[in-house]
């Protein structure tokens, strides 16, 4: 058995995985920063609970949503007669389609999926 060749292949795979891990960490950091900006914008419009690509039974727009959740953001409330989440999506220019009451399709590549709640002056990921 040629252990040298096997060892070299494993080392190459390990190096490749380390590079992937580093890239993923960088991507996560960038997405976390953008998610913070998204959540701050939600606060600006009085949103205290938001779902990014997840079902949340506490949000009216999620309860009877007949489609998948990936690629959508959800929040309750209205602003100037329109669903408030629409204002957030439009301000950040992340719209990726249409919106419904309490829901908007987004380009979610820069958002960290989860359910977030604003409580005691800060946003927390609750799921």
Secondary structure, DSSP 8 states (H G I E B T S, - for coil): --HHHHHHHHHHHHHHHHHHHHHHHHHHHHHHHHHHHHHHHHHHTT--EEEESS--TTSHHHHT--S--TTEEE---EETTEEHHHHHHHHHT-EEEEEETTEEEE-GGGS--EEEEEETTEEEE--
